[in-house]
Amino acid sequence: MWEPGDPTIWQGRVDAEDGAAGLRWHQVIRPAGDGPPGTCLLGLASDRGVALNQGRVGAAEGPDALRRALANLAATGERPLYDAGNVRAGEDLPAAQADYARRAAEILDAGHFLIGLGGGHEIGWAGFQGVRAFLDRQGPNQRLGILNFDAHFDLRRPAPEATSGTPFFQAAEWCRQHALPFDYACIGISEAANTRALFATATELGVESLDDRNCTVPAAARLIRRLVRRVDALYITVCLDVLPASAAPGVSAPAALGIPPAFIIECLHETARACRASSCRWLLADIAELNPRFDPDGRTARTAARLVWEIEALQG
């Protein structure tokens, strides 16, 4: 079920004496509708996939918690900001994912950069379906690269239901059925959190990954450039459980080690540079697994908001 954005969430400090140079997100964001291309937020308020994956529920509250953390951040420039509300999932997760995908494709059709707000990582399958629908309307055989910052591969097979742990296996199956390459790479993988079966699946599917013990900016930059050079469009997804538990306690599955936020930010900047140097279009990004029930001081939401802020600033 779709819900319009709640305007009361967008509140914060007002520095009237600074004029346009003092504006913050809460002062410039508008409900999605007719308007020039900009950056558009769309939430998937769901933790049904997390529950089915035996994780800690509460991520359905994540999209609005992330909006609250974004509200007081500095506006980055002249690019318009829009809020397209939330798709709220009930028991029927596939229906919610399909609704999100349809709305995501419409946002991309309107020329916006899409930032998805989770919710569990079931947003990955929803986002994939949305960007694929957009690309397929543009022409045949468009290659989509997926860059996942995550402690987990999320390549579980639905057994039988899809969960927050299955989105990229579902994407791989879609690519196989449509005779398209599965261009998927992961940064921050925890060897301790992925079984041998999951590593075997990743190898079988040709997934390139960088584990959390060996995450350096040069190594990540090489992986990113290899991915970007072979695809037409890019989808970035950040699962907050890739961060250390000290930075992101409010997630469905906290990390014992993780990779620092500053490293992810450097990777995002490297991605933007790589896309500019090639014909690859970075079309969308999302943030998954924010669980406010386990984030009493708002630390995880603020970290997630900084990542969103960086992503949006790179679109200018």
Buried (B, 14 or more C-beta within 10 A) or exposed (E): EBEEBEEEBBEEEEEEEEEEEBBBBBBBBBEBEEBEEBBBBBBBBBBBBBBBBEBBBBBBBBBBBBBBBBBBBEBBEEBBBBBBBBBBBEEEBBEBBBBBBBBBBBBBEBEBBBBBBBBBBBBBBBBBBBBBBBBEEEEEEBBBBBBBBBBBBBBBEBEEEBBBBBBBBBBBBBBEEEEBBBBBBBBBBBEEBBEEEBBEBBEEBEBBBBBBEEBEEEEBBBBBBBBBEEBBBBBBBBBBBBBBBEBBBBBBBBBEBBBBBEBBBBBBBBBBBBBEEBEBBBBBBBBBBBBBBBBEEBBBBBBBBBBBBBBBBBBE
